Amino acid sequence: MIRKTICILSTACLLLGVNACTSGSGNAEDVQVATDDSPKTSLDWAGTYAGILPCADCDGIETEITLKEDNTYRITWRYTEKNDEVYTENGTFIWNADGNKIILENLDAQKVPTLYKVCENSLLQLDLKGNEITGELAENYRINKK
């Protein structure tokens, strides 16, 4: 008899606990959803960015990058005052875990920058380790959305 009473009381407590967890008005205000507030999710990053990036042995690198929502890119670049040859590559890009930087895949980082921080209406070229370039010329590493 005691076993049966304990079993009934345990079941009743379990049901009350489940009911307490699921009770509520059913309104959207009762549900808290975690949001991922990063450039990947909160900015209109898809589009074409263009500008002249610094170059060690020329006046600059005319650069244009188009990012598409399917995580593909097209990049064209030309070394100013070296020659008139325009280089073009297509590929995919990946986001870092924080959703604020992209890596252009299938490129030689020694020839063209592959790491960028995604900002509102611009891309900021990063160094080979993924850090922002600092100093007086830091803003020269930004290309703006067209």
N, CA, C and O atoms as a DFTB+ gen file, in Angstrom:
584 C
 N C O
     1  1       0.818      -1.181       0.000
     2  2       0.000       0.000       0.000
     3  2       0.873       1.259       0.000
     4  3       0.583       2.216      -0.718
     5  1       1.939       1.259       0.803
     6  2       2.822       2.419       0.899
     7  2       3.520       2.631      -0.443
     8  3       3.664       3.769      -0.889
     9  1       3.953       1.551      -1.089
    10  2       4.599       1.664      -2.399
    11  2       3.658       2.303      -3.417
    12  3       4.065       3.166      -4.195
    13  1       2.418       1.879      -3.403
    14  2       1.437       2.405      -4.349
    15  2       1.206       3.900      -4.105
    16  3       1.103       4.667      -5.063
    17  1       1.125       4.322      -2.849
    18  2       0.925       5.727      -2.505
    19  2       2.126       6.565      -2.943
    20  3       1.955       7.649      -3.502
    21  1       3.335       6.070      -2.692
    22  2       4.550       6.786      -3.097
    23  2       4.594       6.914      -4.618
    24  3       4.962       7.968      -5.136
    25  1       4.228       5.870      -5.327
    26  2       4.230       5.875      -6.794
    27  2       3.212       6.899      -7.322
    28  3       3.501       7.631      -8.268
    29  1       2.036       6.947      -6.715
    30  2       1.004       7.887      -7.145
    31  2       1.452       9.320      -6.879
    32  3       1.297      10.189      -7.737
    33  1       2.018       9.574      -5.674
    34  2       2.485      10.916      -5.334
    35  2       3.637      11.337      -6.248
    36  3       3.694      12.491      -6.674
    37  1       4.547      10.424      -6.552
    38  2       5.664      10.741      -7.445
    39  2       5.163      11.103      -8.832
    40  3       5.650      12.058      -9.437
    41  1       4.202      10.357      -9.339
    42  2       3.637      10.633     -10.652
    43  2       2.930      11.980     -10.664
    44  3       3.047      12.735     -11.630
    45  1       2.200      12.286      -9.600
    46  2       1.494      13.559      -9.515
    47  2       2.492      14.721      -9.498
    48  3       2.280      15.728     -10.173
    49  1       3.566      14.586      -8.737
    50  2       4.584      15.643      -8.682
    51  2       5.238      15.829     -10.042
    52  3       5.478      16.960     -10.465
    53  1       5.525      14.738     -10.726
    54  2       6.135      14.803     -12.046
    55  2       5.218      15.527     -13.018
    56  3       5.667      16.387     -13.776
    57  1       3.947      15.186     -13.002
    58  2       2.995      15.840     -13.898
    59  2       2.843      17.324     -13.577
    60  3       2.741      18.143     -14.490
    61  1       2.826      17.681     -12.304
    62  2       2.736      19.092     -11.924
    63  2       3.983      19.847     -12.390
    64  3       3.882      20.986     -12.845
    65  1       5.143      19.228     -12.280
    66  2       6.384      19.866     -12.721
    67  2       6.402      20.091     -14.221
    68  3       6.809      21.157     -14.681
    69  1       5.968      19.105     -14.990
    70  2       5.912      19.246     -16.444
    71  2       4.919      20.335     -16.810
    72  3       5.195      21.145     -17.695
    73  1       3.777      20.371     -16.155
    74  2       2.764      21.390     -16.431
    75  2       3.301      22.788     -16.117
    76  3       3.015      23.736     -16.849
    77  1       4.068      22.924     -15.050
    78  2       4.627      24.231     -14.696
    79  2       5.607      24.707     -15.752
    80  3       5.681      25.903     -16.033
    81  1       6.353      23.799     -16.334
    82  2       7.320      24.166     -17.369
    83  2       6.658      24.569     -18.669
    84  3       7.204      25.382     -19.415
    85  1       5.504      24.022     -18.950
    86  2       4.866      24.289     -20.234
    87  2       3.712      25.274     -20.126
    88  3       3.119      25.641     -21.141
    89  1       3.385      25.709     -18.912
    90  2       2.259      26.630     -18.807
    91  2       2.686      28.030     -19.219
    92  3       3.876      28.343     -19.216
    93  1       1.752      28.846     -19.562
    94  2       2.006      30.208     -20.015
    95  2       0.875      30.618     -20.911
    96  3      -0.017      29.823     -21.208
    97  1       0.906      31.837     -21.336
    98  2      -0.190      32.336     -22.142
    99  2      -0.081      31.895     -23.598
   100  3      -1.050      31.979     -24.353
   101  1       1.122      31.416     -23.996
   102  2       1.300      31.021     -25.384
   103  2       1.655      32.190     -26.274
   104  3       1.804      32.020     -27.484
   105  1       1.795      33.380     -25.698
   106  2       2.157      34.562     -26.471
   107  2       3.633      34.542     -26.818
   108  3       4.434      33.885     -26.153
   109  1       3.979      35.266     -27.862
   110  2       5.371      35.352     -28.286
   111  2       6.248      35.964     -27.195
   112  3       7.444      35.680     -27.126
   113  1       5.647      36.815     -26.332
   114  2       6.421      37.441     -25.263
   115  2       6.922      36.411     -24.256
   116  3       7.922      36.649     -23.578
   117  1       6.243      35.275     -24.148
   118  2       6.641      34.247     -23.199
   119  2       7.856      33.462     -23.667
   120  3       8.500      32.787     -22.864
   121  1       8.173      33.538     -24.933
   122  2       9.262      32.748     -25.495
   123  2      10.472      33.648     -25.681
   124  3      10.391      34.679     -26.349
   125  1      11.578      33.263     -25.097
   126  2      12.808      34.014     -25.274
   127  2      13.698      33.245     -26.229
   128  3      14.047      32.091     -25.979
   129  1      14.062      33.890     -27.323
   130  2      14.888      33.261     -28.337
   131  2      16.231      33.969     -28.356
   132  3      16.301      35.196     -28.416
   133  1      17.292      33.183     -28.304
   134  2      18.626      33.774     -28.389
   135  2      18.845      34.274     -29.807
   136  3      18.529      33.584     -30.777
   137  1      19.386      35.475     -29.917
   138  2      19.653      36.026     -31.238
   139  2      21.145      36.085     -31.464
   140  3      21.906      36.328     -30.528
   141  1      21.566      35.871     -32.672
   142  2      22.966      35.940     -33.068
   143  2      23.159      37.288     -33.734
   144  3      22.918      37.431     -34.933
   145  1      23.587      38.266     -32.976
   146  2      23.737      39.616     -33.491
   147  2      25.161      39.816     -33.980
   148  3      26.023      40.289     -33.240
   149  1      25.395      39.458     -35.212
   150  2      26.715      39.586     -35.817
   151  2      26.535      40.180     -37.208
   152  3      25.419      40.196     -37.727
   153  1      27.610      40.669     -37.821
   154  2      27.485      41.179     -39.191
   155  2      26.867      40.156     -40.151
   156  3      26.124      40.520     -41.063
   157  1      27.175      38.902     -39.942
   158  2      26.627      37.861     -40.817
   159  2      25.102      37.855     -40.785
   160  3      24.462      37.623     -41.810
   161  1      24.521      38.107     -39.620
   162  2      23.070      38.023     -39.493
   163  2      22.370      39.376     -39.459
   164  3      21.175      39.458     -39.746
   165  1      23.097      40.439     -39.112
   166  2      22.408      41.713     -38.934
   167  2      22.727      42.767     -39.994
   168  3      22.057      43.799     -40.045
   169  1      23.723      42.536     -40.832
   170  2      24.066      43.511     -41.870
   171  2      23.655      43.017     -43.249
   172  3      23.568      41.813     -43.492
   173  1      23.407      43.952     -44.136
   174  2      23.143      43.640     -45.538
   175  2      24.502      43.581     -46.243
   176  3      24.882      44.515     -46.949
   177  1      25.222      42.487     -46.047
   178  2      26.610      42.379     -46.505
   179  2      26.744      41.963     -47.961
   180  3      27.769      42.251     -48.578
   181  1      25.758      41.305     -48.526
   182  2      25.856      40.866     -49.924
   183  2      25.927      42.087     -50.828
   184  3      25.195      43.057     -50.628
   185  1      26.807      42.041     -51.823
   186  2      26.945      43.158     -52.743
   187  2      28.370      43.295     -53.229
   188  3      29.195      42.404     -53.031
   189  1      28.658      44.426     -53.873
   190  2      29.974      44.673     -54.458
   191  2      30.680      45.779     -53.693
   192  3      30.105      46.830     -53.411
   193  1      31.933      45.519     -53.366
   194  2      32.784      46.458     -52.638
   195  2      33.967      46.799     -53.536
   196  3      34.498      45.929     -54.227
   197  1      34.376      48.056     -53.527
   198  2      35.480      48.459     -54.403
   199  2      36.318      49.541     -53.732
   200  3      35.832      50.321     -52.913
   201  1      37.597      49.560     -54.112
   202  2      38.499      50.573     -53.608
   203  2      39.930      50.242     -54.008
   204  3      40.189      49.265     -54.710
   205  1      40.844      51.073     -53.549
   206  2      42.267      50.843     -53.821
   207  2      42.937      50.499     -52.500
   208  3      42.966      51.310     -51.573
   209  1      43.471      49.296     -52.426
   210  2      44.157      48.833     -51.223
   211  2      45.648      49.111     -51.337
   212  3      46.184      49.145     -52.444
   213  1      46.327      49.310     -50.206
   214  2      47.770      49.556     -50.231
   215  2      48.548      48.398     -50.855
   216  3      48.130      47.241     -50.815
   217  1      49.686      48.751     -51.427
   218  2      50.550      47.785     -52.100
   219  2      51.988      48.104     -51.702
   220  3      52.368      49.273     -51.640
   221  1      52.783      47.081     -51.433
   222  2      54.168      47.278     -50.998
   223  2      55.055      47.823     -52.113
   224  3      55.952      48.626     -51.857
   225  1      54.805      47.387     -53.359
   226  2      55.700      47.795     -54.444
   227  2      54.989      48.467     -55.619
   228  3      55.471      48.430     -56.751
   229  1      53.835      49.081     -55.336
   230  2      53.133      49.856     -56.363
   231  2      52.290      50.912     -55.656
   232  3      52.280      50.980     -54.427
   233  1      51.585      51.731     -56.428
   234  2      50.781      52.794     -55.825
   235  2      49.504      52.280     -55.167
   236  3      48.917      52.978     -54.340
   237  1      49.073      51.095     -55.511
   238  2      47.875      50.524     -54.908
   239  2      47.339      49.371     -55.732
   240  3      47.760      49.138     -56.865
   241  1      46.409      48.666     -55.140
   242  2      45.761      47.541     -55.821
   243  2      44.293      47.888     -55.973
   244  3      43.549      47.908     -54.993
   245  1      43.870      48.164     -57.214
   246  2      42.448      48.399     -57.474
   247  2      41.741      47.069     -57.249
   248  3      42.037      46.076     -57.913
   249  1      40.814      47.063     -56.315
   250  2      40.176      45.815     -55.890
   251  2      38.668      45.942     -55.942
   252  3      38.109      46.960     -55.535
   253  1      38.010      44.910     -56.441
   254  2      36.554      44.839     -56.416
   255  2      36.170      43.431     -55.987
   256  3      36.611      42.448     -56.583
   257  1      35.350      43.342     -54.954
   258  2      34.896      42.045     -54.431
   259  2      33.376      42.040     -54.423
   260  3      32.744      42.945     -53.877
   261  1      32.798      41.020     -55.030
   262  2      31.355      40.820     -54.977
   263  2      31.080      39.611     -54.108
   264  3      31.567      38.515     -54.386
   265  1      30.299      39.808     -53.051
   266  2      29.895      38.730     -52.153
   267  2      28.437      38.400     -52.417
   268  3      27.589      39.289     -52.480
   269  1      28.155      37.123     -52.568
   270  2      26.781      36.684     -52.805
   271  2      26.263      35.922     -51.595
   272  3      27.037      35.364     -50.818
   273  1      24.951      35.908     -51.447
   274  2      24.325      35.266     -50.290
   275  2      24.562      33.764     -50.227
   276  3      24.397      33.163     -49.165
   277  1      24.945      33.141     -51.345
   278  2      25.229      31.706     -51.332
   279  2      26.690      31.428     -50.954
   280  3      27.203      30.334     -51.192
   281  1      27.351      32.431     -50.362
   282  2      28.746      32.343     -49.914
   283  2      29.736      32.114     -51.052
   284  3      30.731      31.406     -50.892
   285  1      29.452      32.717     -52.192
   286  2      30.415      32.726     -53.287
   287  2      30.886      34.158     -53.488
   288  3      30.208      35.110     -53.101
   289  1      32.044      34.293     -54.091
   290  2      32.593      35.621     -54.337
   291  2      33.200      35.689     -55.724
   292  3      33.477      34.673     -56.362
   293  1      33.396      36.915     -56.165
   294  2      34.167      37.214     -57.373
   295  2      35.073      38.373     -56.990
   296  3      34.602      39.396     -56.493
   297  1      36.354      38.218     -57.217
   298  2      37.295      39.283     -56.912
   299  2      38.076      39.619     -58.174
   300  3      38.523      38.731     -58.900
   301  1      38.231      40.907     -58.423
   302  2      39.095      41.371     -59.506
   303  2      40.070      42.362     -58.889
   304  3      39.710      43.134     -58.000
   305  1      41.309      42.332     -59.373
   306  2      42.289      43.269     -58.878
   307  2      43.300      43.597     -59.959
   308  3      43.558      42.807     -60.867
   309  1      43.865      44.791     -59.831
   310  2      44.871      45.268     -60.771
   311  2      45.892      46.088     -59.999
   312  3      45.544      46.969     -59.213
   313  1      47.150      45.781     -60.238
   314  2      48.230      46.534     -59.606
   315  2      48.427      47.826     -60.390
   316  3      48.818      47.788     -61.557
   317  1      48.163      48.966     -59.764
   318  2      48.262      50.235     -60.472
   319  2      49.710      50.536     -60.830
   320  3      50.632      50.226     -60.075
   321  1      49.884      51.127     -61.960
   322  2      51.171      51.563     -62.494
   323  2      52.178      50.436     -62.740
   324  3      53.333      50.715     -63.063
   325  1      51.771      49.180     -62.597
   326  2      52.659      48.068     -62.932
   327  2      52.372      47.592     -64.353
   328  3      53.260      47.492     -65.199
   329  1      51.097      47.304     -64.572
   330  2      50.639      46.887     -65.893
   331  2      49.122      47.041     -65.929
   332  3      48.503      47.402     -64.928
   333  1      48.549      46.774     -67.052
   334  2      47.098      46.910     -67.183
   335  2      46.361      45.587     -67.003
   336  3      45.147      45.528     -67.197
   337  1      47.071      44.534     -66.639
   338  2      46.443      43.222     -66.503
   339  2      45.484      43.210     -65.313
   340  3      45.836      43.622     -64.208
   341  1      44.267      42.730     -65.564
   342  2      43.258      42.585     -64.520
   343  2      43.142      41.109     -64.186
   344  3      42.960      40.275     -65.073
   345  1      43.245      40.794     -62.913
   346  2      43.146      39.408     -62.446
   347  2      41.751      39.195     -61.879
   348  3      41.200      40.069     -61.210
   349  1      41.189      38.026     -62.154
   350  2      39.851      37.704     -61.666
   351  2      39.849      36.290     -61.107
   352  3      40.405      35.370     -61.708
   353  1      39.227      36.131     -59.969
   354  2      39.049      34.816     -59.353
   355  2      37.625      34.707     -58.832
   356  3      37.024      35.697     -58.413
   357  1      37.101      33.507     -58.863
   358  2      35.798      33.197     -58.298
   359  2      35.992      32.072     -57.292
   360  3      36.881      31.236     -57.454
   361  1      35.181      32.050     -56.279
   362  2      35.298      30.980     -55.295
   363  2      34.234      31.101     -54.226
   364  3      33.215      31.768     -54.398
   365  1      34.502      30.440     -53.129
   366  2      33.601      30.481     -51.987
   367  2      34.311      31.162     -50.823
   368  3      35.539      31.209     -50.764
   369  1      33.520      31.682     -49.912
   370  2      34.096      32.251     -48.700
   371  2      33.420      31.626     -47.503
   372  3      32.289      31.147     -47.577
   373  1      34.146      31.643     -46.392
   374  2      33.600      31.098     -45.151
   375  2      33.635      32.193     -44.087
   376  3      34.471      33.096     -44.134
   377  1      32.727      32.099     -43.142
   378  2      32.647      33.031     -42.015
   379  2      33.405      32.442     -40.840
   380  3      33.463      31.223     -40.683
   381  1      33.986      33.300     -40.012
   382  2      34.577      32.820     -38.776
   383  2      33.457      32.502     -37.794
   384  3      32.288      32.773     -38.070
   385  1      33.811      31.929     -36.651
   386  2      32.809      31.497     -35.677
   387  2      31.981      32.648     -35.128
   388  3      30.816      32.460     -34.777
   389  1      32.571      33.844     -35.048
   390  2      31.846      35.001     -34.521
   391  2      30.942      35.663     -35.560
   392  3      30.141      36.531     -35.214
   393  1      31.061      35.266     -36.827
   394  2      30.219      35.836     -37.876
   395  2      30.565      37.269     -38.224
   396  3      29.699      38.021     -38.670
   397  1      31.835      37.670     -38.025
   398  2      32.210      39.047     -38.346
   399  2      33.387      39.151     -39.315
   400  3      33.754      40.254     -39.719
   401  1      33.979      38.023     -39.690
   402  2      35.092      38.013     -40.636
   403  2      34.861      36.926     -41.676
   404  3      34.240      35.899     -41.403
   405  1      35.379      37.182     -42.881
   406  2      35.287      36.184     -43.939
   407  2      36.681      35.842     -44.446
   408  3      37.617      36.636     -44.360
   409  1      36.779      34.640     -44.974
   410  2      38.009      34.170     -45.606
   411  2      37.659      33.789     -47.034
   412  3      36.817      32.920     -47.262
   413  1      38.308      34.444     -48.001
   414  2      38.111      34.092     -49.400
   415  2      38.954      32.856     -49.669
   416  3      40.183      32.901     -49.599
   417  1      38.291      31.766     -49.974
   418  2      38.998      30.505     -50.187
   419  2      39.551      30.422     -51.613
   420  3      39.123      31.150     -52.508
   421  1      40.493      29.535     -51.794
   422  2      41.104      29.214     -53.092
   423  2      41.936      30.354     -53.670
   424  3      42.101      30.446     -54.886
   425  1      42.460      31.220     -52.809
   426  2      43.323      32.302     -53.268
   427  2      44.693      32.175     -52.608
   428  3      44.817      31.630     -51.511
   429  1      45.700      32.673     -53.275
   430  2      47.038      32.728     -52.717
   431  2      47.157      34.024     -51.926
   432  3      47.184      35.105     -52.513
   433  1      47.230      33.926     -50.595
   434  2      47.268      35.108     -49.741
   435  2      48.508      35.960     -49.988
   436  3      48.542      37.123     -49.587
   437  1      49.517      35.408     -50.635
   438  2      50.704      36.195     -50.957
   439  2      50.457      37.109     -52.161
   440  3      51.160      38.104     -52.341
   441  1      49.459      36.772     -52.984
   442  2      49.149      37.565     -54.174
   443  2      48.040      38.578     -53.928
   444  3      48.095      39.701     -54.429
   445  1      47.047      38.184     -53.165
   446  2      45.884      39.053     -52.934
   447  2      45.345      38.751     -51.530
   448  3      45.323      37.595     -51.109
   449  1      44.912      39.790     -50.806
   450  2      44.388      39.572     -49.452
   451  2      43.180      38.641     -49.449
   452  3      42.344      38.686     -50.351
   453  1      43.103      37.804     -48.430
   454  2      42.019      36.834     -48.358
   455  2      41.162      36.963     -47.096
   456  3      40.121      36.314     -46.996
   457  1      41.576      37.781     -46.144
   458  2      40.858      37.919     -44.879
   459  2      40.281      39.324     -44.752
   460  3      40.989      40.317     -44.921
   461  1      38.979      39.391     -44.450
   462  2      38.308      40.681     -44.332
   463  2      37.346      40.676     -43.153
   464  3      36.689      39.675     -42.869
   465  1      37.279      41.810     -42.477
   466  2      36.263      42.024     -41.464
   467  2      35.078      42.667     -42.170
   468  3      35.246      43.613     -42.939
   469  1      33.884      42.153     -41.909
   470  2      32.677      42.676     -42.536
   471  2      32.118      43.776     -41.637
   472  3      31.763      43.536     -40.483
   473  1      32.047      44.981     -42.190
   474  2      31.533      46.147     -41.473
   475  2      30.299      46.653     -42.217
   476  3      29.971      46.166     -43.299
   477  1      29.637      47.612     -41.640
   478  2      28.472      48.177     -42.317
   479  2      28.934      48.943     -43.551
   480  3      29.643      49.944     -43.448
   481  1      28.522      48.460     -44.710
   482  2      28.838      49.064     -46.013
   483  2      30.318      49.087     -46.366
   484  3      30.737      49.896     -47.194
   485  1      31.114      48.221     -45.759
   486  2      32.529      48.152     -46.131
   487  2      33.144      46.828     -45.689
   488  3      32.615      46.120     -44.832
   489  1      34.268      46.528     -46.301
   490  2      35.105      45.395     -45.899
   491  2      36.443      45.966     -45.464
   492  3      36.983      46.860     -46.116
   493  1      36.970      45.459     -44.376
   494  2      38.246      45.917     -43.864
   495  2      39.251      44.778     -44.028
   496  3      39.105      43.714     -43.425
   497  1      40.272      45.016     -44.852
   498  2      41.293      43.996     -45.074
   499  2      42.034      43.739     -43.768
   500  3      42.368      44.678     -43.046
   501  1      42.287      42.484     -43.468
   502  2      42.996      42.086     -42.265
   503  2      44.387      41.579     -42.618
   504  3      44.664      41.269     -43.777
   505  1      45.259      41.493     -41.622
   506  2      46.588      40.947     -41.884
   507  2      46.507      39.426     -42.025
   508  3      45.427      38.848     -41.904
   509  1      47.627      38.789     -42.277
   510  2      47.640      37.347     -42.534
   511  2      47.194      36.515     -41.335
   512  3      46.831      35.349     -41.491
   513  1      47.220      37.104     -40.144
   514  2      46.782      36.398     -38.938
   515  2      45.326      36.694     -38.598
   516  3      44.795      36.161     -37.624
   517  1      44.678      37.544     -39.398
   518  2      43.273      37.866     -39.164
   519  2      43.061      39.045     -38.241
   520  3      41.951      39.256     -37.752
   521  1      44.109      39.822     -37.994
   522  2      44.000      40.996     -37.128
   523  2      43.820      42.257     -37.962
   524  3      44.252      42.329     -39.112
   525  1      43.169      43.254     -37.353
   526  2      43.022      44.537     -38.026
   527  2      44.384      45.208     -38.142
   528  3      45.213      45.128     -37.235
   529  1      44.596      45.859     -39.257
   530  2      45.827      46.599     -39.485
   531  2      45.684      47.937     -38.775
   532  3      44.669      48.618     -38.922
   533  1      46.703      48.312     -38.005
   534  2      46.623      49.530     -37.205
   535  2      47.614      50.569     -37.712
   536  3      48.434      50.291     -38.588
   537  1      47.528      51.741     -37.162
   538  2      48.445      52.814     -37.520
   539  2      47.763      53.900     -38.322
   540  3      46.548      53.888     -38.522
   541  1      48.573      54.838     -38.775
   542  2      48.062      56.003     -39.512
   543  2      47.321      55.623     -40.788
   544  3      46.371      56.299     -41.184
   545  1      47.749      54.555     -41.422
   546  2      47.163      54.178     -42.716
   547  2      46.064      53.117     -42.601
   548  3      45.643      52.557     -43.613
   549  1      45.600      52.837     -41.387
   550  2      44.630      51.760     -41.170
   551  2      43.390      51.896     -42.054
   552  3      42.911      50.894     -42.584
   553  1      42.863      53.098     -42.224
   554  2      41.641      53.291     -43.026
   555  2      41.875      53.039     -44.508
   556  3      40.916      52.866     -45.260
   557  1      43.131      53.014     -44.942
   558  2      43.428      52.724     -46.358
   559  2      43.155      51.267     -46.693
   560  3      43.142      50.901     -47.868
   561  1      42.939      50.434     -45.694
   562  2      42.684      49.010     -45.909
   563  2      41.192      48.701     -45.971
   564  3      40.791      47.544     -45.849
   565  1      40.379      49.721     -46.159
   566  2      38.919      49.571     -46.236
   567  2      38.453      49.789     -47.666
   568  3      38.852      50.750     -48.324
   569  1      37.597      48.874     -48.141
   570  2      36.926      49.078     -49.421
   571  2      35.424      49.200     -49.144
   572  3      34.884      48.513     -48.277
   573  1      34.778      50.062     -49.873
   574  2      33.393      50.408     -49.580
   575  2      32.411      49.764     -50.554
   576  3      32.732      49.473     -51.707
   577  1      31.220      49.559     -50.047
   578  2      30.143      48.969     -50.838
   579  2      29.683      49.983     -51.867
   580  3      29.514      51.164     -51.564
   581  1      29.483      49.508     -53.087
   582  2      29.001      50.373     -54.171
   583  2      27.531      50.665     -54.018
   584  3      26.954      51.378     -54.840
